[in-house]
Amino acid sequence: MDSGSALGATIRTWRERLDPAAVGLPAGRARRAVGLRREELADLVGISVDYLVRLEQGRASSPSEQVVAALARALQLSPDERDHLYRLAHLAVPVGRVPEHVPPGVQRVLARLGDTAAAAVFAADWQLLWWNRGWVALLGDPEEIPLRQRNFARDCFAGHPLGPFLSRWLVESPDDAATEAAVVADLRRASARFPDDPRLAGLIAELLDASETFATLWAQGAVAGHREGRKAVHHPGVGPIVVDCDVLAEGDLEMKLVVLTAAPGSEDESRLRLALVAGSTGLPVRAEDLPTRG
């Protein structure tokens, strides 16, 4: 079996073993396909179905590093399986780099949150890697943002003059200075953990040059993680929603699991539920539009 055929057969095998529920998709009684359909995997990876077909048939055998990384995340591969996929694609296995492979356990936990909260995963350099439908409904679809701009640190210190990229509408924090200090301290910690990562080094150099605030905070030498905060999301469909922002670190990978929730029983929780109904359209939604609980 040539390398292209081996790559294609491996991708198909892993696609067919993945339970749709593990990625937040309904299994459905009418499903004929085992595991994920090609259309579903292509959508998760961000490639065309035609390209996935060519990969699985061995007619495309040299996917880019970005595509392989996305396939590994979507297929919920273990670290050993991810490395094997890189080798089949004739790519160097990432060593000493900021990890972008979201572990299967993390994906399962977040997928099972469903649409009850807005959740996302960021890499050690605050590059956005994964998000759920709740995140899209509350803040807008990251797919509409250029890949380079899907970075929370860049948003904080070198954002667009018209506002940050990671939200389609205004998001306010009661203590921006504390958030900025926490992000800088977190990046310093990541720089020691991944000293050879060119993307992380380039981001730090860029922000040192672009932001006097970043440079001042960086010079202070603080090392810490960003753990929690509170934000007010001015959702155009339901009005302002105050959410708690909890940041959970994922071990040695230094990934950040960011979950946005509202206080139980509060008006903000009701508005958050309405926003999830509205989706990413931003259209006005009323309380009576909420689905009934059976």
Summary of the structure (lengths in Angstrom):
residues: 294
radius of gyration: 20.1
end to end distance: 53.2
largest distance: 60.3
contacts: 876
relative contact order: 0.10
helix: 49%
strand: 14%
